Amino acid sequence: MSVEIKDIEDVVIVGSGPAGYTAALYTSRADLEPLVVEGFAWGGLLQQTTDVENYPGYPEGVMGPEMMQNFRDQAERFGTRFITDDATKIELSSDEGSTHVVHVGGQEIRARAVILAMGAEPKKLGVPGEDELAARGVSYCATCDAAFHRDAQTLVVGGGDTAMEEATFLSKFAGKVSVVHRRPEFRASAIMLDRAREAKNIDLVTPYVVQSFEAGDNGSLGRVVLENTEDGSTNEIPVTGAFVAIGHKPNSHLVEGQLELDEEGYVLVEGRTTKTKRPGVFAAGDLTDHVYRQAVTAAGTGCMAALDAEAYLRDTPIDAEAHWSPDPARVEAAAESAAG
């Protein structure tokens, strides 16, 4: 770990992506010299995205990895430090003015304020071709990618409100949208289901599951093989785009049992802030958002978290007695574990 780490950091940001890097930009411009534990997969889900055409300031669009590099470079310009490694454990204090501890390998990093921006991952089907054709026709966000499939034949997988919302949005662009669900009945609310049924180019296909995604002649998605869950028969649908809408899983496992989570695992915050129930702990981005899940909304909450953290540090004196020192034996054991 080559970056210099202070005895007590003012702000440690766990996670990257639009939320983490925006929080880093704002806290670094406030002279807080933030330390970002950005993870090996730095940049979040946008590192897996090709063209981004719905983020303000990029009139010609931008590649997802390029956009995240821009975010990172801008934060670094103002003094942000980065650890390109994964946090392995987070210990959050309940005491006002105390420090929290972020573990990275064998290193224990103490911080007066922690901004959590670990994001969320879309749930996958786990079928052949899904990973290979991701960003080449297989997508997890119709709002992001629907415009690439104008007048084309497309498919949405799922039976809940998210699937119906994705299909309804997609129907404004695509020539046809097939919604595939494993059961004859849908879990979606009546109003969302009615909206999908009212769209003339949406076809509800049940009871089927996706057996595989297959490439076309150009190497991108060309067809989807479906299997009937009742009689085992198969059906092949030619499509240019397939949208998997079976939910997301927030990366909240490091704070489970320490922060309040909703039934899906998203971190709960206080009102229209990024404050959690722990003093000096703030959460932003897709880790808290199961509704919008857009780069621009994640960046907005990253800004909010930075401002909330800055206000907390300004108004909260350090409680010297509440600070604790890591157990040397525990640090040595953690270092040995990380090394071997």
Secondary structure as UniProt FT lines:
FT   STRAND          9..14
FT   HELIX           17..29
FT   TURN            30..31
FT   STRAND          35..37
FT   TURN            40..43
FT   HELIX           44..48
FT   STRAND          51..52
FT   TURN            56..57
FT   TURN            59..60
FT   STRAND          62..63
FT   HELIX           64..77
FT   TURN            78..79
FT   STRAND          81..83
FT   STRAND          89..91
FT   TURN            96..97
FT   STRAND          100..104
FT   TURN            105..106
FT   STRAND          107..116
FT   STRAND          120..122
FT   TURN            128..133
FT   TURN            135..137
FT   STRAND          138..139
FT   HELIX           142..145
FT   HELIX           146..149
FT   TURN            150..151
FT   STRAND          153..157
FT   HELIX           161..170
FT   TURN            171..173
FT   STRAND          176..180
FT   HELIX           190..198
FT   TURN            200..201
FT   STRAND          202..205
FT   TURN            206..207
FT   STRAND          208..215
FT   TURN            217..218
FT   STRAND          221..228
FT   TURN            229..231
FT   STRAND          234..238
FT   STRAND          241..244
FT   STRAND          248..250
FT   HELIX           253..255
FT   TURN            257..258
FT   TURN            263..264
FT   TURN            271..272
FT   TURN            279..280
FT   STRAND          281..283
FT   HELIX           285..287
FT   HELIX           295..315
FT   HELIX           320..322
FT   HELIX           328..339
//
